[in-house]
Amino acid sequence: MNKLNVKNSELVIPEIALGCMRIADMEVNDVETLIKTSLDEGINFFDHADIYGGGKSEEIFAKAVSQGNISRDKLLIQSKCGIRPGFFDFSKDHILESVDGILSRLNMDYLDALLLHRPDTLVEPEEVAEAFDILHSSGKVLNFGVSNQNPMQIDLLKKYVKQSLLFNQLQLSIMRTGMIDAGINVNMKVENSVDHDGSILDYSRLNDMTIQAWSPFQYGFFEGIFLNNDKFPELNQVIDRLANEYNVTNSAIAVAWILRHPAKIQTIIGTTKPSRVSDMSKASQVNLSRKEWYEIYRAAGNKLP
């Protein structure tokens, strides 16, 4: 598994992480197997959020870690907070309460990273800064980041927050490429020239932020998986051909397409099946050529200017 050196920190992370949103209803034995398989494949970074399964995902993860006698030192644990029923909340009190709840459910003393989960338009950045200072000085959170934020929102936080914002978790897949499209179609009067993200891809590279790509197999928001989907015959034909040439699965090619970008994007896979973890981890061994990368991009329905 290839590693990424996270700028402005001492973190060294795998380029593939395991998302834990879907583990809430699994058996403890199965979660233990999932975690150990991930570790065997070099994936020691696990992404949580306080809303995943209403907190149950973190609870069952903790039980599996305990049952499997897995050392905390072997794990990099990230969680997110800020989404509440019907609204967002980046208030100081909520952030502090959320982290205490996360740590209690995970049965851990600290998080390797905490992300603010989606933007809160009512954010008071001074309160975020106070919360981060308390969490960092107490040792409860070692590193910080955001999720689904644009450059101006990040800069607003950076004006007040002392700690480096290391991560921005953003939706990215072969069929969800807004942050890429606008940069390719500069000065064009076409749909893909519209910049919905404030040049977040270039901003991240310029400011040494690591993008974490979520939903790497989805098209639309949550409309479904594009792999093996009859709606996308040309795309799947290209992906399947490359999977055969590289002797990996089509899911590995989909992940490898994200990893190929020089922004050094970490991809979060959300599978609950150990066999698929093993399959997807092979993406780290695939280095798509520039020609192959653009062939996949065009097969997804994108036209180059």
N, C-alpha and C positions, 0 to 999 in steps of 0.2 A: 504494500500500500504506500503510495507516494504521500509525502508529508508537506504541509504548508507552514512556513514560518510567519506567524501573525505579526505584522508590523506594530511597533510601539508597545510590544509586550514580550514576555518570555515564552508565550504559548507556541507549541509545535503541535499541529492538529492534522488528522488524516484528511485527505481531500474528499472523502466520503464520510458522512455522518449518518447515524440511525435516528430517525424521527420516531417518537414514542406516542403519537397521538392515538393510535389504534390498538394499544395493548390493554386498555382498561378491562375488557371482558375476557381476556385470556386466562388460562390456568397458570399458576405460578411456575409449574414445571416447564411449561412451554416458553414462558418469558425467560426463564433461566437458560434454556437451550438457545434462545434467540440471542441473548446477551453474550453467551460464551462463544457462539458461532461468529458473532460480530468481532469479538476480541481476537479469535483465531485468524480472522481475515485482516486484522490490523485496524479495525474500526473501533476505536475506544472513545469516540465522541458521541454523546447521547443527548438529543434535543427534546426538552419537555416544555410544557406550559401549564400554568395553574388551572386553566380551563379544560385541559384534555381529560375527558371522562369525568369532569367535575372533580378533579383531583385524584381519581382512582388510578389513572395511569402512573402517577408518581408513587402511589401506595404499593401497587403490585410490583413495580420496578424495585422498590426497596425490599420487599419480601423475597424477590428472586435473587437479588444481590446477597442477602443474608443467607438464604437457603444454599446458594452456590458457593458460599465462603469466598466471594469475590472481593479482593482488596480495594478499598476506596482509592488508593494510590494508582490503580490501574485504569481509573475511569476519569474522563473529562465530562462534567455534567453542566449542561446549560438549561435554564428555564426562562420563562417569559411571564410577564404580568402586565396588567393594565386594561384587560377586557372584563367588563362586568355585565350582568344581564341587562341589555338594552342601552348601555352607554360605555364610554371609555373613561378611565380614571388614572391619571398620572399624579395624583396628589401625594404628598409626602407620607401621610398616614397610611394610605392604601398600599403604596409600594412597600413600606416597612412591614405592614401586616401580611401582605402577600408573601414576602420572602420568608417570614417566620413560618407561615403555613406550608410553603414549599419545602423548607428544610425539615419540618416536622414530618411531613408525609414521606419524604425521601429517606428519613432517618439519617441525615448527614449534617455535618457542622458547617459546611460551606458550599457555595456554588462556584464553579470555575468561571461561569459567565451568566449574567442576567441581561435580558433584552426587554425593552419596552415594547409591548405587543400592540402594533398598529398605532397611528397617531391619535392623540387626544387634542382636539382643537381648543379645549379649555385649559391646556397645559400652562402651568406657571413654572417656568424653568428654574426659578430660584428654589422652589420646593423639591424639584427633581434633584438639584444639586445637593441640597441638604440631606435628602434620603441617601443618595449615593455616597456622600461623605461618611454618614453613620454606618452604612453597610460595609464600606471599604475599610474604615478604621477598626471596626469590630471583627474583621476577618470573615464576615458572613458571605461576602461576594468579592471575588478577586478581580474580575474584569466585567466590562459593561458594553452594551451595544443597543441597537434599535431594530425595529422590524417595520418594513413597508413604509419607510419615510423618504421624502425627497430631500435634495440638498439644502434648501432653505430651512426646513424643519430641523435638520441635523445641525446646521450652523447656529440656529437659535439656541439649541441645547448646549452646544459647545461654548457659547459665550459665557455660560454660567457654570457648567460642569467641569470640575478639575480633572477628572479621570478621562483617559482616552476612550473614545467610542470606537470599538474595534470592529464590530460587525453590523451589517444591515441585512436582514433576512427578507428576500424578495422573491416573488413568484417568477420562475423562469423555466421554460422547457422549449423543445423544438417548435411547438405550436403556440408558444406564448412568449414572443420575442420583442415586445415593445421597446425595451431599453436598448436593443440592438438595432431595430428597424430605423428609428429616427436618425441614428448616427450614419447609417448607410445612405439614407435618402435626403441628405442635407440639400437645401435649395431646390427641392422638387415640390410640385403641386400634386402630390398623390397622398392617399390615406396614410401610408406608412411613414410619411415625413412628419406627421404630427407627433410632437414630443409630449408625452403624457407624464414623464417622470423627471423632468428637469435635468436631463443628461446625467442621470444617476450612475450610469456605468462609468463614464469618464470621470465624474466627481469622485467615485470610489477609488479609482486608480490614482488620481492626483492626490488624494488625501489618505492614502494607505489604509482604507477600510476593506475588510474582507466581506464580499457578498456571499451569503448563504442562500442557495437556490432551493426553494421549496416547490413541491408538486412537479417534479421533473418529467412526469409521464402524462400530465393532464393537458387537455385543450380547453380553451375558455377559462372560466373561473373554476367551477367544479362540474363541468359538463360530461366528463368521462375521460377514459384513457385513449390515446391515439394509437398505441401499439396494437397490432392485430385487429384494427378497426376498419371495416369496409368503407367507411366514409373517406379514408385517406389511402387509396390504393397505391398511388405513385410514391408517397412517402414510405410506406411499409415495404414496397418493393426495393427501394434503395437501401433502407435500413437492414432488411433481411439479407440482401446481397453482401453488404459489408460485414454483417454478423457472421456469415458463412466464411468470408475471406479472412477475418480475424479470429475465427473459431471461438466466438463468444455468443451470448444470447442477444436478442434485439434490445432488451432492457439495458444491457451493458453498453451498446452503441449509443443509446439515448443519453446515458450518463456521460459517456466519453465525449459526446458532442459539447456538453457544457464544460467539462474539464479542459477541453482543448483551448478554450479562450484564454489569452494571456493575462486576463485580469486575476487569474488564480482563484476561481470561484469554488467554494466548498459546496458539494451537492448533498442535500438531505434526502435520503430514501426512507419511505414510510412503510416498507413491507413488514409483515408479521411472520413471514416464512423463512426459516433459516436457509433453505436451499436457494431462495431468491437473493438473500444477502450474499451468499457465496457467488452466485451468478453475476450480480451487479458489481461486486468488488473487483471483478476482472476488468472493469472499465479503466482501472488505474494502470493497466498494462497496455492499453490501446492508445496510440498516438495518431489520431486522424491527420491526414495531410490537409493542407489548406484547400486543395481541390475537393477532397472528400467532404470537408466541413461545409463548403459552399454548395456542394451538390445536395446535401441533406437540407440545407436552408432553402434552396430553390424548390426542392421536392415538397416542402411544406406549404408551397403556394406563394412564396415570396419572389418578386421580380427585382433583378438588379437594375439600377438606372443606367 
